[in-house]
Amino acid sequence: RRFIEGVRELDQVTVNGLLPDAPYGEGTAAHIVSVSFAGVRSEVLLHALEDKGIYVSAGSACSAHKPQPSATLKAIGVDKSLLDSTMRFSFSVFTTEEEIDVCLRALYNIVPMLRRYSRR
């Protein structure tokens, strides 16, 4: 929940797959959060986070290593324009609040910078 609330503070961000009016985590895998960052290619953001020691995935797990857009993301209603801008963040019982905060601070710095240099 801390990550979702924090990432929503960024402009043009969509947290995918959450059911409207459902309690947090209901109907979803609570340890995996799919987020679309409009105007930022997921591969570029992935490498920028990697440079900070933060390891995430692009797209959906069901589309890993496939060149075409994720059918899973399409099925859950992710807008076509966001398919190449979607990241998957995974958490465990061992993930600390400090680690979440480090990730959020990195996103707050990196996402606006990448948008400034985006060709979209």
C-alpha positions as a Markdown table, in Angstrom:
| # | Residue | x | y | z |
|---|---|---|---|---|
| 1 | Arg | 0.0 | 0.0 | 0.0 |
| 2 | Arg | 2.8 | 2.4 | 0.8 |
| 3 | Phe | 4.3 | 2.0 | -2.6 |
| 4 | Ile | 1.0 | 2.5 | -4.4 |
| 5 | Glu | 0.2 | 5.6 | -2.5 |
| 6 | Gly | 3.7 | 7.0 | -3.1 |
| 7 | Val | 3.8 | 6.2 | -6.8 |
| 8 | Arg | 0.4 | 7.9 | -7.3 |
| 9 | Glu | 2.0 | 11.2 | -6.3 |
| 10 | Leu | 3.7 | 11.3 | -9.7 |
| 11 | Asp | 1.9 | 12.9 | -12.6 |
| 12 | Gln | 0.5 | 10.7 | -15.4 |
| 13 | Val | 0.9 | 7.4 | -13.5 |
| 14 | Thr | -1.6 | 4.6 | -13.6 |
| 15 | Val | -1.6 | 1.7 | -11.2 |
| 16 | Asn | -3.0 | -1.2 | -13.2 |
| 17 | Gly | -5.3 | -4.0 | -12.2 |
| 18 | Leu | -6.8 | -2.6 | -9.0 |
| 19 | Leu | -10.5 | -3.2 | -8.7 |
| 20 | Pro | -12.5 | -0.1 | -8.1 |
| 21 | Asp | -14.0 | 0.1 | -4.6 |
| 22 | Ala | -12.3 | -3.2 | -3.6 |
| 23 | Pro | -10.2 | -3.5 | -0.4 |
| 24 | Tyr | -6.5 | -3.2 | -1.1 |
| 25 | Gly | -5.1 | -6.4 | -2.6 |
| 26 | Glu | -8.4 | -8.0 | -3.2 |
| 27 | Gly | -8.6 | -9.7 | -6.6 |
| 28 | Thr | -4.9 | -9.0 | -7.2 |
| 29 | Ala | -1.5 | -10.4 | -6.3 |
| 30 | Ala | -0.7 | -8.0 | -3.5 |
| 31 | His | 3.0 | -8.5 | -3.8 |
| 32 | Ile | 3.1 | -7.4 | -7.5 |
| 33 | Val | 2.3 | -3.9 | -8.6 |
| 34 | Ser | 1.9 | -3.0 | -12.3 |
| 35 | Val | 2.4 | 0.7 | -13.0 |
| 36 | Ser | 2.3 | 2.6 | -16.2 |
| 37 | Phe | 4.3 | 5.8 | -16.6 |
| 38 | Ala | 2.9 | 7.8 | -19.5 |
| 39 | Gly | 5.7 | 9.3 | -21.7 |
| 40 | Val | 8.4 | 7.0 | -20.4 |
| 41 | Arg | 9.5 | 3.8 | -22.2 |
| 42 | Ser | 9.6 | 0.9 | -19.7 |
| 43 | Glu | 13.0 | -0.3 | -20.9 |
| 44 | Val | 14.6 | 3.1 | -20.4 |
| 45 | Leu | 13.2 | 3.4 | -16.9 |
| 46 | Leu | 14.2 | -0.2 | -16.1 |
| 47 | His | 17.8 | 0.6 | -16.9 |
| 48 | Ala | 17.7 | 4.0 | -15.0 |
| 49 | Leu | 16.5 | 2.2 | -11.9 |
| 50 | Glu | 19.0 | -0.6 | -12.4 |
| 51 | Asp | 21.8 | 2.1 | -12.2 |
| 52 | Lys | 20.4 | 2.9 | -8.8 |
| 53 | Gly | 20.5 | -0.7 | -7.6 |
| 54 | Ile | 16.7 | -1.1 | -8.0 |
| 55 | Tyr | 15.6 | -4.1 | -10.0 |
| 56 | Val | 12.2 | -4.2 | -11.6 |
| 57 | Ser | 10.6 | -5.8 | -14.7 |
| 58 | Ala | 9.0 | -4.4 | -17.8 |
| 59 | Gly | 5.5 | -5.4 | -19.0 |
| 60 | Ser | 3.8 | -8.4 | -17.4 |
| 61 | Ala | 5.3 | -11.7 | -16.3 |
| 62 | Cys | 3.2 | -13.4 | -18.8 |
| 63 | Ser | 4.9 | -11.5 | -21.7 |
| 64 | Ala | 8.5 | -11.8 | -20.6 |
| 65 | His | 10.9 | -12.4 | -23.5 |
| 66 | Lys | 8.1 | -11.8 | -26.1 |
| 67 | Pro | 8.6 | -8.9 | -28.6 |
| 68 | Gln | 4.9 | -8.0 | -29.0 |
| 69 | Pro | 2.9 | -6.0 | -26.4 |
| 70 | Ser | 1.6 | -8.0 | -23.5 |
| 71 | Ala | -1.8 | -9.7 | -24.0 |
| 72 | Thr | -2.2 | -9.7 | -20.2 |
| 73 | Leu | -1.9 | -5.9 | -20.0 |
| 74 | Lys | -4.4 | -5.6 | -22.8 |
| 75 | Ala | -6.7 | -8.0 | -21.0 |
| 76 | Ile | -6.7 | -6.0 | -17.8 |
| 77 | Gly | -7.6 | -2.8 | -19.7 |
| 78 | Val | -4.2 | -1.0 | -19.9 |
| 79 | Asp | -4.5 | 1.7 | -22.6 |
| 80 | Lys | -2.7 | 0.8 | -25.8 |
| 81 | Ser | -0.5 | 4.0 | -25.5 |
| 82 | Leu | 0.8 | 2.7 | -22.1 |
| 83 | Leu | 1.7 | -0.8 | -23.0 |
| 84 | Asp | 5.3 | 0.1 | -23.6 |
| 85 | Ser | 5.4 | 2.3 | -20.5 |
| 86 | Thr | 4.5 | -0.3 | -17.9 |
| 87 | Met | 6.7 | -1.6 | -15.1 |
| 88 | Arg | 6.2 | -4.5 | -12.7 |
| 89 | Phe | 7.4 | -4.0 | -9.1 |
| 90 | Ser | 7.6 | -7.1 | -6.9 |
| 91 | Phe | 7.7 | -7.1 | -3.1 |
| 92 | Ser | 8.2 | -9.7 | -0.4 |
| 93 | Val | 7.7 | -10.0 | 3.3 |
| 94 | Phe | 11.3 | -9.0 | 3.6 |
| 95 | Thr | 10.9 | -5.7 | 1.7 |
| 96 | Thr | 11.4 | -2.9 | 4.1 |
| 97 | Glu | 9.7 | 0.5 | 4.2 |
| 98 | Glu | 13.1 | 2.1 | 3.7 |
| 99 | Glu | 13.6 | 0.1 | 0.4 |
| 100 | Ile | 10.2 | 1.2 | -0.8 |
| 101 | Asp | 11.1 | 4.8 | 0.1 |
| 102 | Val | 14.4 | 4.5 | -1.8 |
| 103 | Cys | 12.5 | 3.2 | -4.9 |
| 104 | Leu | 10.0 | 6.0 | -4.7 |
| 105 | Arg | 12.6 | 8.7 | -4.3 |
| 106 | Ala | 14.4 | 7.3 | -7.4 |
| 107 | Leu | 11.1 | 7.4 | -9.3 |
| 108 | Tyr | 10.4 | 11.0 | -8.2 |
| 109 | Asn | 13.8 | 12.0 | -9.7 |
| 110 | Ile | 14.1 | 9.7 | -12.7 |
| 111 | Val | 10.6 | 9.8 | -14.2 |
| 112 | Pro | 10.3 | 13.6 | -14.7 |
| 113 | Met | 13.9 | 13.7 | -16.1 |
| 114 | Leu | 13.1 | 10.9 | -18.7 |
| 115 | Arg | 9.9 | 12.7 | -19.7 |
| 116 | Arg | 11.8 | 15.8 | -20.5 |
| 117 | Tyr | 14.0 | 13.8 | -22.9 |
| 118 | Ser | 11.2 | 11.7 | -24.3 |
| 119 | Arg | 10.3 | 11.9 | -28.0 |
| 120 | Arg | 6.7 | 11.2 | -27.4 |
